[in-house]
Amino acid sequence: MKPKLETTLELVGDREIVVTRAFHGPAHIVFECWTKPELVRRWWAPRSHGVALVGCEVELRAGGGYRYTMRHAGGDMVFSGEYREVTPPSRLVYTEAFQPAPDLSPVGEPTVNTVTFDERACSTFVTLVTTCASAEVREMILATGMESGMREHLEQLAELVASRL
């Protein structure tokens, strides 16, 4: 039986956000969709928010970095960071900083994201743990509408994974 495709979000302590989701497909495909720029472009920006991913640079190795640029009516937003651990297809650890516009400094302290890809019975269970520098940074992230955007872009990721089977 296939697991239900549902995104859950849980707040742990005062600094963590834990997101889980099952995907119908093997871990190597989910990992590729999560990390290859040509695939990230197809799911990372939530469509209903009227944004598009116009830039996607990835150097997938420990010490390498990434930079995603989203465009919307109000301008560009940049998400960037450094990979601390890259273990295909089971684990990623990376920092993430948000800039509301390319010419502005990042907002708040960078977060640390730990993503695990656990393959079981032809499905992959993804757990994303976002560790914030402080409770205030976590509250700021949640106030941006992060939860609805995360749910939508993970649904888009599920569609992409299914199309690659």
N, C-alpha and C positions, 0 to 999 in steps of 0.2 A: 504494500500500500504506500502510495506517495504521501509525504508530509504536506500539510496545508501550507500554502505560501502566504504567510502573514508576517508582517514586520512588527516586532515588539520593541518598546523603548522603556527602559527602567533607569531610575536615578538611584545610584548607589553612593552611600556616604554623602558628603557635600561637594565632591569634586568630579564624580564619574557619571558618564552617560553610557549605558550599555544597550546596544541595538543588536537584535538577532533576526535572522531571516533564513528560511530554507529555500534552496534553488533546485529545481529538477535538472540535474546534470552533474557530471564529474567535476571534481575540484580543479583540475587543470584548465577546464574551460572557464569556470567562474573566475579563477585567478587571472587568466589572460584577459578576460573582459574588464577586470578591475584595474589592470596595469598597462595594457597596450594602448597608446594614444589613439590609434585609429578606431579602437573599440570604445574607449572611455568617452570619446566625442559623441557616441551614439546614445549614451544613457545618463551621463552625470548631471546635466542641467535639467531640473524639473520643467517639463514643457508647459504646464498650465500656468506657471509663473511668468511666462512671456520672456524667458531668458534663453540664450544660446551659448554654447561653449565655443568660443571663437579662437581660443588658444589652448593648446594642450602639449606641454613639453614634459618628457619623462626620461630620467637617467636611472633605470631600475637596478640599483646596486647599493650596498651599504655605503654611505657617504655621498651617494648621488642625490639628486633633487628632483622636484617636480614643480610645475607652475601651471595652474588652470585659470584661464581668464573667461569669465562669464559676462555677457553683454545683455543689458536690459534697457528699458526706456530711460532710466535715470543715469545711465553710464556703465562703466565697467567695474567688476569686482574681481579680485585676484585671491586665489587660494594657493599657497605655496608651502614647501617644507623640504625636509631632508629625510631620506630613508636611513634608519638606524639598523634595521634587520630586514633582509630579503631572503626568504626560504620557500622557493616555489615547490609545490603549489599549496603550501599549508599555512604560511604565516608572513605577515608584514608588520613592521613597527616603523612609524614615521611621525615627524612633527607636522603641525599644520598651523599656519598663520593666515589670518584674513585681513585683506586690505579692501576697504570699500571703494577705493579708486587707486589706479596705479601710481599716482603721484603722492599718495598719503602713506603714512606709517601704518604698520599692522595694528589692528585693534586688539588690545589686551595682550596677554602673554600667549605664546604658542601652546597649543595642546599637544598631547602625545596620543596617537591612535595606534592601537594594537588590534590587528585583524587576524582572526583564525578561520581557516577553511577546512572544515571537518567532513570528509566524505564518508557517507554511510548509505549502503543499499541504493546506489545510483542517484543519490541526492547529496548536495553539499550544504552543510549548516554553517552559516557565516555568523560570527560574533565580532562586533566592532565595539571595543572599549575605548572611549574618549576620556582621557584624564586631563582635567583642566588645572591650571596653575592655582586657582582659588575658587571658592564658592561663587564669588562675584563674576568671574569669567564664565562659569557654567551658566549662571542666570542670564548673562548677556547673550550667550549663544542660544539658549532656549527662547529668549525674547525675540530673536530674529525670525521665528517661524521655522526653525531648523527641523522640528519634528515632522511637519507636513511635507516639507521639501524632501527630507530623507525617505519618508514612506513612498513618495512618488518616484524618486529616482531609483529606489530599489525595485519598484514594480517595473520600471523601464529596463533595469538590469535583468530581471527575470525574463522579460520578453526577448532580450538580446541573447541570453544564454539558451533559451528554447530554440531560437532561430539558428543556432550553431550546432545543434545536435545532429 
